[in-house]
Amino acid sequence: MDDDRPDVLLTGLLFYDLVLTGLGKPPTPGEEIWTAGMGCGPGGIANLAVAASRFGLRTSLATVFGDDFYGEYCRDVLCDQEDIDLSLSRTADGWPTPVTVSLAAGDDRALVTHGQEPPYSQDALMGDPPEARTALVHIEAEPREWLARAAANGTHIYADVGWDPTQEWSTDLLDQLKLCHAFLPNETEAMAYTRTDSAVAALGTLAELVPVAVVTRGGTGAVAVDQTTGEYADVPALAVDVLDATGAGDVFGASFVAASLGGWPLEERLRFAVLAAGLSVRRHGGALAAPGWYGVDRWWRSLTDPGLRHAYGFLADRVPADPGPPVQYAPVTPPAPAAPGPRTPERRH
């Protein structure tokens, strides 16, 4: 019997992202910096949705779109281009779609967002959530009611968590892990919430609270424990030139879910997620940087490094025979052609 449940269920806030790259350094107050690199596209929860859909997962997204240009653009991209089910989503009259400007400098970025609280909560959007194979969620201090209902209907919850602006890192938040199948924080978050001093120590604590625990370490890679299989894995990051790190954590999470649904061994799941996240940072950030099977296939076919060929040899049996058409990356402004001599555009007041 066919399983027609969504592979991935998602809800959260959507943004229209405008990403400026090649800054060299962040601007200082009163300073204007000119740059040649710019990309745009859906962001926020769209990062997870697109990353999952590009790996062939049936993806259902519950979010709010504004009735403006940005909302219409994001809806068209997600539904028509990326084949994401938006039947749980709503368009809000008179509500502006949040817009984020990302200033990418080096391996990091600064964000400025214009927006308002959405008129519909996650619980209102989800209601009685449909049965799904997995849900990718961002847990917060205040638990969402729909999570318990989703877990009760058999949905495996894969959760991450964000920076705590209060820096109190209340351990009460970890109580929500009893609803979760997997937890994927970064090392700063993991150590803060577990009151430990290393990623490995934090992993040990988290492994007692959730069946699958993963701690990401940025440029160092990731470590994980799967208590359901007794596996432990520690994999390095890929050496890549970072254009924009926006959304890399979301690509990691969606890729890990895709590999988990495929029943892969833990080390393969972790390497695959590290690879997908590494490929995403070479593109302008946000949802459309996700590589999908097309990007992974191109990387694997062009790989000549013998060490990486060995480490990622499992891809020979994992990449689909038909990885699909080329993915559509974010519309960008290409670097300007070299001018005959130095010329600085005048500032318009």
KEKE-3310 file (N, C-alpha, C; in steps of 0.2 Angstrom, whole numbers, plus 5000, padded with zeros to 4 digits):
npx = (5004:5003:5011:5005:5007:5014:5031:5039:5034:5031:5031:5032:5039:5040:5052:5056:5071:5085:5101:5117:5133:5151:5156:5168:5171:5160:5149:5152:5144:5138:5145:5146:5146:5150:5145:5147:5140:5124:5109:5092:5077:5065:5066:5069:5058:5056:5069:5071:5060:5062:5075:5072:5062:5070:5077:5068:5058:5041:5034:5026:5020:5016:5013:5013:5009:5011:5000:5007:5019:5031:5026:5018:5028:5036:5027:5024:5037:5039:5028:5025:5038:5046:5038:5031:5019:5006:4994:4991:4995:4992:4986:4988:4978:4983:4994:5012:5024:5038:5054:5071:5087:5102:5119:5133:5148:5164:5164:5153:5137:5127:5111:5096:5080:5063:5047:5032:5023:5015:4998:4992:4995:5007:5000:4987:4988:4992:4982:4974:4986:4991:4994:5011:5027:5039:5042:5050:5056:5057:5061:5055:5055:5042:5031:5024:5007:5004:5014:5014:5002:5006:5017:5010:5002:5011:5021:5038:5048:5060:5071:5077:5086:5087:5097:5098:5092:5092:5101:5100:5098:5088:5086:5073:5068:5073:5064:5055:5061:5056:5046:5052:5061:5073:5087:5095:5105:5117:5135:5137:5124:5121:5131:5128:5114:5116:5125:5139:5156:5161:5158:5156:5154:5142:5134:5134:5126:5114:5110:5105:5092:5085:5081:5090:5104:5112:5126:5131:5146:5150:5163:5171:5164:5153:5145:5137:5125:5116:5104:5095:5101:5113:5124:5138:5145:5157:5161:5171:5170:5168:5181:5177:5175:5167:5153:5141:5133:5120:5106:5113:5112:5099:5099:5107:5099:5088:5094:5099:5087:5082:5091:5090:5076:5079:5085:5098:5115:5122:5134:5134:5123:5126:5138:5132:5123:5133:5139:5129:5126:5138:5139:5129:5133:5141:5134:5122:5113:5099:5083:5085:5098:5100:5106:5100:5097:5102:5113:5121:5124:5132:5143:5148:5151:5161:5171:5188:5197:5206:5204:5192:5184:5184:5179:5166:5161:5149:5139:5139:5130:5119:5115:5101:5098:5092:5095:5087:5081:5092:5094:5086:5095:5096:5091:5104:5115:5127:5146:5152:5159:5176:5182:5189:5196:5199:5183:5171:5154:5143:5135:5118:5107)
npy = (4994:5011:5024:5039:5050:5066:5068:5077:5089:5106:5121:5139:5155:5165:5173:5186:5186:5197:5197:5203:5201:5199:5209:5211:5217:5221:5235:5251:5262:5276:5274:5270:5255:5249:5235:5221:5209:5201:5193:5186:5179:5167:5165:5161:5149:5144:5140:5127:5120:5121:5115:5102:5098:5098:5086:5077:5074:5073:5088:5098:5114:5125:5141:5160:5171:5188:5200:5206:5211:5204:5193:5187:5183:5174:5164:5160:5155:5144:5136:5134:5133:5125:5114:5113:5109:5120:5120:5121:5134:5152:5167:5184:5197:5214:5213:5214:5205:5198:5206:5203:5209:5203:5205:5199:5195:5188:5173:5175:5184:5198:5203:5212:5215:5219:5219:5212:5204:5188:5187:5174:5161:5147:5136:5139:5139:5125:5118:5103:5093:5086:5068:5064:5058:5064:5079:5094:5105:5121:5123:5132:5143:5144:5130:5123:5119:5111:5102:5091:5085:5081:5072:5063:5057:5049:5055:5058:5069:5081:5091:5108:5122:5139:5154:5160:5175:5181:5174:5165:5152:5142:5126:5121:5121:5109:5100:5098:5089:5076:5074:5072:5064:5067:5078:5093:5104:5118:5118:5129:5132:5119:5116:5127:5124:5112:5114:5111:5109:5106:5100:5086:5082:5088:5082:5069:5071:5075:5064:5056:5061:5061:5050:5052:5061:5076:5086:5101:5108:5119:5125:5114:5102:5089:5079:5064:5054:5039:5032:5022:5013:5011:5018:5029:5044:5054:5067:5077:5094:5100:5107:5122:5137:5150:5159:5163:5160:5159:5150:5138:5129:5125:5118:5108:5101:5097:5089:5079:5073:5068:5058:5050:5046:5037:5027:5026:5022:5030:5037:5040:5047:5058:5063:5066:5076:5086:5088:5093:5105:5111:5113:5122:5134:5140:5147:5161:5164:5158:5150:5146:5142:5129:5113:5101:5085:5086:5095:5088:5077:5083:5087:5075:5068:5076:5075:5073:5071:5058:5055:5060:5054:5041:5043:5047:5037:5030:5037:5033:5023:5029:5041:5046:5038:5047:5062:5073:5089:5104:5114:5129:5143:5157:5173:5183:5198:5199:5200:5216:5221:5224:5241:5254:5263:5268:5271:5279:5277:5291:5296:5295:5307)
npz = (5000:4996:5004:5007:5014:5019:5017:5024:5036:5039:5048:5050:5050:5035:5025:5013:5006:5004:4998:5000:4994:4995:5002:5009:5022:5036:5036:5044:5056:5047:5036:5018:5008:4993:4983:4972:4972:4973:4978:4978:4985:4992:5010:5028:5034:5022:5018:5024:5018:5003:5003:5007:4998:4986:4987:4984:4993:4998:5002:5014:5018:5031:5032:5032:5020:5014:5007:4996:4984:4988:4995:4985:4975:4983:4985:4972:4968:4978:4976:4962:4956:4965:4969:4981:4994:4998:5004:5018:5021:5022:5015:5021:5022:5020:5027:5029:5020:5028:5026:5024:5024:5020:5025:5019:5024:5023:5032:5039:5043:5043:5048:5044:5047:5041:5047:5054:5068:5063:5058:5060:5071:5073:5078:5075:5061:5059:5066:5068:5065:5050:5047:5045:5039:5044:5054:5053:5065:5074:5090:5104:5119:5123:5122:5107:5103:5093:5091:5100:5096:5084:5086:5093:5083:5076:5069:5066:5075:5071:5078:5079:5087:5092:5095:5111:5116:5128:5135:5145:5143:5147:5154:5154:5142:5136:5140:5130:5122:5124:5115:5103:5090:5085:5088:5083:5087:5086:5091:5100:5105:5110:5120:5129:5133:5139:5149:5147:5142:5129:5112:5111:5124:5126:5117:5123:5134:5128:5121:5130:5131:5119:5105:5093:5092:5087:5085:5077:5071:5063:5053:5058:5057:5061:5075:5080:5088:5087:5096:5093:5085:5090:5085:5083:5076:5069:5059:5047:5041:5024:5014:5008:4998:5005:5001:5005:5021:5024:5029:5029:5040:5039:5027:5031:5041:5033:5024:5032:5037:5025:5021:5033:5031:5021:5027:5029:5036:5051:5049:5035:5034:5041:5034:5022:5025:5030:5017:5009:5016:5014:5001:4999:5004:4994:4986:4984:4998:5008:5003:4990:4988:4991:4986:4982:4974:4961:4963:4971:4964:4953:4960:4965:4953:4947:4956:4961:4971:4980:4993:4997:4987:4992:5005:5003:4995:4996:4989:4976:4976:4981:4975:4964:4949:4940:4943:4942:4934:4932:4946:4951:4955:4966:4959:4953:4954:4943:4945:4941:4925:4922:4923:4913:4921:4938:4946:4956:4960:4962:4977:4979:4985)
capx = (5000:5007:5011:5004:5008:5019:5038:5041:5029:5035:5028:5036:5039:5043:5054:5059:5078:5089:5107:5122:5139:5157:5157:5175:5170:5154:5149:5152:5140:5140:5149:5143:5150:5147:5147:5144:5136:5117:5104:5086:5073:5062:5070:5066:5055:5057:5075:5070:5055:5066:5080:5069:5059:5075:5079:5063:5053:5035:5035:5020:5022:5011:5016:5009:5011:5008:4996:5011:5024:5036:5022:5016:5034:5038:5022:5025:5043:5038:5022:5026:5045:5049:5033:5029:5012:5005:4987:4990:4997:4987:4988:4985:4976:4986:5000:5017:5028:5044:5059:5077:5093:5108:5125:5137:5155:5168:5161:5147:5133:5123:5104:5092:5073:5057:5042:5027:5021:5010:4991:4991:5000:5009:4995:4981:4990:4992:4976:4975:4991:4990:5000:5017:5033:5043:5041:5056:5053:5062:5058:5056:5054:5035:5030:5019:5003:5003:5019:5012:4998:5010:5020:5005:4999:5016:5026:5044:5050:5067:5070:5083:5084:5090:5101:5094:5094:5092:5107:5099:5098:5084:5085:5066:5067:5075:5059:5051:5064:5052:5042:5056:5065:5080:5088:5101:5108:5125:5139:5136:5118:5121:5134:5124:5108:5118:5130:5145:5161:5163:5152:5156:5151:5135:5131:5133:5120:5108:5109:5100:5086:5082:5084:5095:5107:5117:5129:5135:5151:5152:5169:5174:5160:5147:5145:5130:5124:5109:5103:5091:5105:5120:5130:5142:5149:5161:5164:5174:5167:5172:5184:5174:5175:5160:5150:5135:5132:5113:5102:5116:5110:5093:5100:5110:5094:5083:5097:5099:5081:5081:5095:5087:5071:5081:5087:5106:5119:5123:5140:5132:5118:5130:5142:5128:5121:5138:5141:5124:5127:5144:5138:5124:5137:5145:5129:5119:5110:5092:5081:5087:5105:5100:5109:5096:5101:5106:5120:5126:5127:5137:5149:5151:5154:5167:5176:5194:5201:5205:5202:5184:5181:5183:5174:5159:5159:5142:5135:5138:5123:5113:5112:5097:5100:5090:5095:5082:5084:5096:5090:5086:5098:5094:5093:5109:5118:5134:5151:5153:5165:5182:5181:5195:5200:5195:5177:5167:5148:5141:5130:5112:5103)
capy = (5000:5017:5029:5045:5055:5070:5066:5082:5094:5112:5128:5144:5162:5165:5180:5188:5188:5201:5195:5206:5197:5202:5216:5212:5219:5224:5242:5254:5268:5282:5271:5266:5251:5246:5228:5218:5203:5202:5188:5187:5173:5166:5163:5158:5142:5142:5137:5120:5118:5120:5110:5095:5096:5096:5079:5072:5073:5077:5093:5102:5120:5130:5148:5165:5176:5194:5201:5211:5208:5199:5187:5183:5181:5168:5159:5157:5151:5138:5131:5132:5131:5120:5109:5112:5109:5125:5119:5123:5141:5157:5174:5188:5204:5220:5211:5214:5199:5201:5206:5203:5211:5200:5207:5193:5196:5182:5167:5176:5189:5202:5203:5218:5213:5223:5214:5212:5197:5186:5186:5167:5157:5140:5132:5141:5136:5118:5115:5096:5092:5079:5063:5065:5054:5068:5086:5098:5111:5125:5123:5139:5142:5142:5125:5124:5114:5106:5097:5085:5081:5078:5067:5057:5053:5045:5059:5059:5076:5082:5098:5112:5127:5145:5158:5163:5182:5182:5170:5161:5145:5138:5119:5119:5120:5103:5095:5097:5084:5070:5073:5072:5059:5069:5085:5095:5110:5119:5117:5134:5130:5112:5117:5131:5121:5106:5116:5107:5113:5103:5097:5079:5081:5090:5076:5064:5073:5075:5057:5053:5064:5060:5045:5053:5068:5078:5093:5103:5112:5123:5123:5108:5096:5087:5073:5062:5047:5036:5027:5016:5008:5011:5021:5035:5046:5061:5068:5083:5098:5101:5114:5126:5144:5152:5165:5166:5155:5160:5144:5132:5125:5122:5113:5102:5097:5094:5083:5073:5070:5064:5052:5046:5042:5032:5021:5026:5022:5036:5041:5042:5053:5064:5065:5069:5083:5091:5089:5097:5112:5114:5115:5128:5141:5142:5150:5166:5161:5158:5144:5144:5139:5121:5109:5095:5079:5089:5098:5083:5073:5086:5087:5068:5067:5080:5074:5069:5070:5051:5054:5062:5049:5036:5045:5048:5032:5028:5041:5029:5019:5033:5047:5043:5038:5053:5067:5079:5095:5109:5118:5136:5146:5164:5178:5187:5203:5196:5205:5221:5221:5229:5247:5257:5266:5268:5276:5278:5280:5296:5294:5299:5309)
capz = (5000:4995:5009:5004:5019:5017:5020:5029:5038:5041:5049:5053:5047:5029:5023:5007:5008:4999:5001:4997:4996:4992:5005:5012:5029:5038:5036:5050:5055:5043:5030:5013:5005:4986:4981:4965:4972:4976:4977:4981:4985:4999:5016:5034:5034:5015:5017:5025:5013:4997:5004:5007:4991:4981:4988:4982:4998:4998:5008:5016:5022:5033:5033:5030:5015:5014:5000:4992:4979:4990:4996:4979:4972:4987:4984:4966:4968:4982:4974:4955:4954:4969:4970:4988:4995:5002:5006:5025:5021:5021:5013:5025:5019:5023:5032:5024:5020:5031:5021:5027:5020:5023:5023:5020:5024:5025:5034:5043:5040:5048:5046:5045:5045:5042:5047:5060:5070:5058:5061:5062:5074:5070:5080:5071:5054:5059:5069:5070:5060:5046:5048:5041:5041:5049:5054:5055:5069:5078:5097:5107:5126:5124:5117:5102:5105:5087:5091:5104:5092:5078:5089:5095:5077:5073:5065:5069:5076:5070:5080:5081:5092:5090:5100:5116:5117:5136:5137:5151:5141:5152:5153:5153:5134:5134:5141:5124:5118:5125:5109:5097:5088:5084:5090:5079:5088:5084:5097:5105:5108:5113:5126:5133:5136:5143:5154:5146:5139:5123:5108:5113:5131:5126:5114:5128:5138:5124:5119:5136:5131:5113:5102:5089:5094:5082:5086:5072:5073:5058:5049:5060:5055:5065:5078:5081:5091:5086:5101:5091:5081:5094:5081:5084:5070:5069:5052:5046:5036:5018:5013:5003:4998:5008:4998:5010:5025:5026:5028:5029:5045:5037:5022:5035:5044:5028:5021:5037:5037:5018:5022:5038:5028:5016:5031:5029:5042:5054:5046:5029:5035:5044:5029:5017:5028:5029:5010:5006:5019:5011:4994:4999:5006:4988:4982:4988:5003:5007:5001:4983:4988:4992:4980:4979:4971:4955:4965:4974:4958:4949:4964:4965:4946:4946:4962:4959:4977:4981:5000:4997:4984:4997:5011:5000:4990:4997:4985:4970:4977:4984:4970:4960:4942:4937:4949:4940:4930:4936:4951:4950:4961:4967:4954:4956:4950:4942:4946:4936:4921:4924:4920:4911:4927:4945:4946:4961:4958:4966:4981:4978:4991)
cpx = (5004:5006:5011:5004:5014:5026:5040:5035:5032:5030:5033:5035:5043:5046:5056:5066:5081:5096:5113:5129:5145:5159:5164:5175:5163:5154:5149:5147:5142:5143:5144:5148:5146:5150:5144:5140:5129:5113:5098:5082:5070:5067:5066:5064:5056:5064:5074:5065:5059:5071:5077:5066:5064:5078:5073:5058:5047:5034:5029:5022:5016:5014:5011:5012:5007:5005:5000:5015:5028:5032:5020:5022:5036:5033:5023:5031:5042:5033:5024:5033:5047:5044:5032:5022:5010:4998:4986:4992:4991:4990:4984:4984:4979:4992:5006:5022:5035:5050:5066:5083:5099:5114:5131:5144:5159:5163:5154:5143:5129:5116:5100:5085:5068:5051:5037:5026:5015:5003:4989:4996:5002:5003:4989:4982:4989:4985:4977:4980:4990:4996:5005:5022:5037:5040:5048:5054:5059:5058:5060:5054:5047:5033:5024:5014:5003:5008:5017:5007:5001:5013:5016:5002:5005:5021:5032:5047:5057:5067:5077:5081:5089:5094:5096:5096:5095:5099:5107:5099:5095:5084:5078:5065:5068:5069:5055:5054:5060:5048:5046:5060:5072:5081:5095:5103:5115:5128:5138:5130:5118:5125:5131:5118:5110:5123:5136:5150:5164:5157:5151:5152:5143:5131:5129:5126:5113:5106:5105:5093:5082:5085:5090:5097:5112:5119:5133:5140:5154:5158:5173:5170:5154:5148:5138:5130:5116:5108:5099:5095:5112:5126:5132:5145:5152:5164:5166:5170:5171:5175:5181:5175:5168:5158:5145:5133:5124:5110:5106:5114:5103:5094:5103:5104:5089:5087:5098:5093:5080:5085:5092:5080:5073:5084:5095:5109:5121:5128:5138:5127:5122:5134:5138:5125:5127:5140:5136:5125:5133:5143:5133:5128:5141:5140:5126:5114:5102:5090:5084:5095:5105:5102:5104:5101:5105:5113:5124:5128:5132:5143:5152:5154:5160:5173:5182:5198:5200:5202:5194:5181:5179:5178:5167:5157:5152:5137:5134:5132:5117:5110:5107:5100:5098:5089:5090:5086:5088:5092:5091:5089:5095:5096:5098:5111:5125:5139:5151:5159:5170:5181:5188:5200:5196:5189:5173:5160:5146:5135:5124:5108:5096)
cpy = (5006:5021:5036:5051:5060:5067:5070:5087:5100:5117:5133:5150:5162:5172:5180:5190:5192:5200:5199:5203:5201:5208:5217:5213:5222:5232:5245:5260:5274:5280:5268:5262:5248:5239:5226:5212:5204:5196:5189:5180:5172:5163:5161:5151:5140:5138:5129:5117:5116:5114:5103:5093:5094:5089:5074:5071:5077:5082:5097:5107:5124:5136:5153:5170:5182:5195:5206:5207:5203:5192:5183:5180:5174:5163:5156:5153:5144:5133:5129:5130:5125:5114:5108:5113:5115:5125:5121:5130:5145:5163:5179:5195:5210:5219:5211:5208:5202:5201:5207:5205:5208:5203:5202:5196:5191:5176:5168:5182:5192:5203:5209:5216:5218:5218:5215:5204:5195:5186:5179:5164:5150:5136:5133:5138:5128:5115:5108:5094:5086:5075:5064:5060:5058:5075:5089:5104:5114:5126:5130:5138:5141:5136:5126:5118:5109:5100:5091:5081:5078:5072:5061:5054:5050:5049:5060:5066:5077:5090:5101:5118:5133:5148:5161:5170:5184:5179:5167:5154:5140:5131:5117:5117:5113:5098:5094:5091:5077:5069:5072:5066:5061:5076:5087:5102:5111:5118:5122:5133:5124:5113:5121:5128:5115:5108:5112:5111:5110:5100:5090:5078:5083:5085:5070:5065:5073:5068:5054:5056:5063:5054:5046:5061:5070:5085:5095:5108:5116:5121:5117:5101:5095:5080:5071:5055:5045:5030:5021:5011:5007:5014:5028:5037:5053:5062:5076:5087:5098:5107:5117:5133:5147:5159:5168:5160:5155:5153:5138:5127:5121:5117:5107:5098:5094:5088:5077:5069:5065:5058:5047:5042:5037:5026:5021:5025:5029:5040:5043:5048:5059:5067:5069:5076:5088:5093:5094:5104:5115:5117:5121:5134:5143:5146:5156:5162:5161:5151:5141:5142:5132:5118:5104:5090:5081:5091:5093:5078:5076:5086:5080:5066:5070:5079:5070:5068:5063:5050:5055:5056:5043:5037:5045:5043:5030:5031:5037:5025:5023:5039:5043:5043:5044:5058:5073:5084:5099:5113:5125:5140:5154:5168:5182:5193:5200:5202:5210:5220:5226:5235:5250:5260:5266:5273:5274:5281:5286:5294:5299:5301:5310)
cpz = (5000:5001:5006:5009:5017:5020:5025:5030:5041:5043:5052:5049:5041:5028:5016:5008:5002:5002:4997:4999:4993:4996:5008:5019:5030:5038:5043:5050:5051:5036:5024:5009:4998:4985:4975:4966:4976:4974:4980:4981:4992:5004:5022:5033:5027:5014:5018:5020:5006:4997:5004:5001:4986:4981:4987:4987:4997:5004:5008:5020:5024:5035:5031:5025:5015:5007:4996:4987:4982:4992:4990:4975:4976:4986:4977:4965:4972:4979:4966:4953:4958:4971:4977:4990:5000:5004:5013:5026:5020:5019:5017:5022:5023:5028:5027:5025:5023:5026:5025:5022:5024:5020:5024:5019:5027:5027:5038:5039:5045:5044:5048:5043:5046:5042:5054:5062:5065:5061:5062:5065:5071:5072:5076:5063:5054:5061:5071:5064:5056:5048:5043:5043:5046:5049:5057:5059:5072:5085:5100:5114:5127:5119:5113:5103:5099:5088:5095:5100:5087:5081:5091:5089:5073:5069:5069:5069:5076:5072:5080:5086:5090:5096:5105:5118:5124:5138:5143:5150:5146:5150:5152:5146:5132:5136:5135:5120:5119:5119:5103:5096:5087:5086:5087:5081:5086:5091:5102:5109:5113:5120:5131:5137:5140:5149:5153:5142:5132:5119:5110:5119:5130:5122:5118:5132:5134:5122:5124:5135:5125:5109:5097:5091:5089:5085:5080:5074:5067:5054:5052:5059:5059:5069:5080:5085:5090:5091:5099:5087:5085:5090:5084:5078:5072:5062:5051:5041:5030:5018:5007:5004:5000:5004:5003:5014:5027:5024:5028:5034:5043:5032:5026:5037:5039:5025:5026:5037:5030:5019:5027:5035:5023:5020:5031:5036:5044:5050:5039:5029:5037:5038:5023:5019:5028:5022:5008:5009:5016:5004:4994:5000:5000:4984:4987:4992:5003:5004:4994:4982:4989:4986:4977:4976:4965:4957:4968:4969:4954:4953:4964:4958:4945:4951:4960:4965:4979:4989:5000:4993:4988:5002:5009:4995:4990:4992:4978:4970:4979:4979:4965:4952:4938:4942:4947:4936:4935:4940:4949:4956:4961:4961:4957:4951:4949:4944:4940:4932:4923:4920:4918:4916:4933:4944:4952:4960:4964:4971:4979:4984:4990)
residu = (MET:ASP:ASP:ASP:ARG:PRO:ASP:VAL:LEU:LEU:THR:GLY:LEU:LEU:PHE:TYR:ASP:LEU:VAL:LEU:THR:GLY:LEU:GLY:LYS:PRO:PRO:THR:PRO:GLY:GLU:GLU:ILE:TRP:THR:ALA:GLY:MET:GLY:CYS:GLY:PRO:GLY:GLY:ILE:ALA:ASN:LEU:ALA:VAL:ALA:ALA:SER:ARG:PHE:GLY:LEU:ARG:THR:SER:LEU:ALA:THR:VAL:PHE:GLY:ASP:ASP:PHE:TYR:GLY:GLU:TYR:CYS:ARG:ASP:VAL:LEU:CYS:ASP:GLN:GLU:ASP:ILE:ASP:LEU:SER:LEU:SER:ARG:THR:ALA:ASP:GLY:TRP:PRO:THR:PRO:VAL:THR:VAL:SER:LEU:ALA:ALA:GLY:ASP:ASP:ARG:ALA:LEU:VAL:THR:HIS:GLY:GLN:GLU:PRO:PRO:TYR:SER:GLN:ASP:ALA:LEU:MET:GLY:ASP:PRO:PRO:GLU:ALA:ARG:THR:ALA:LEU:VAL:HIS:ILE:GLU:ALA:GLU:PRO:ARG:GLU:TRP:LEU:ALA:ARG:ALA:ALA:ALA:ASN:GLY:THR:HIS:ILE:TYR:ALA:ASP:VAL:GLY:TRP:ASP:PRO:THR:GLN:GLU:TRP:SER:THR:ASP:LEU:LEU:ASP:GLN:LEU:LYS:LEU:CYS:HIS:ALA:PHE:LEU:PRO:ASN:GLU:THR:GLU:ALA:MET:ALA:TYR:THR:ARG:THR:ASP:SER:ALA:VAL:ALA:ALA:LEU:GLY:THR:LEU:ALA:GLU:LEU:VAL:PRO:VAL:ALA:VAL:VAL:THR:ARG:GLY:GLY:THR:GLY:ALA:VAL:ALA:VAL:ASP:GLN:THR:THR:GLY:GLU:TYR:ALA:ASP:VAL:PRO:ALA:LEU:ALA:VAL:ASP:VAL:LEU:ASP:ALA:THR:GLY:ALA:GLY:ASP:VAL:PHE:GLY:ALA:SER:PHE:VAL:ALA:ALA:SER:LEU:GLY:GLY:TRP:PRO:LEU:GLU:GLU:ARG:LEU:ARG:PHE:ALA:VAL:LEU:ALA:ALA:GLY:LEU:SER:VAL:ARG:ARG:HIS:GLY:GLY:ALA:LEU:ALA:ALA:PRO:GLY:TRP:TYR:GLY:VAL:ASP:ARG:TRP:TRP:ARG:SER:LEU:THR:ASP:PRO:GLY:LEU:ARG:HIS:ALA:TYR:GLY:PHE:LEU:ALA:ASP:ARG:VAL:PRO:ALA:ASP:PRO:GLY:PRO:PRO:VAL:GLN:TYR:ALA:PRO:VAL:THR:PRO:PRO:ALA:PRO:ALA:ALA:PRO:GLY:PRO:ARG:THR:PRO:GLU:ARG:ARG:HIS)
# end
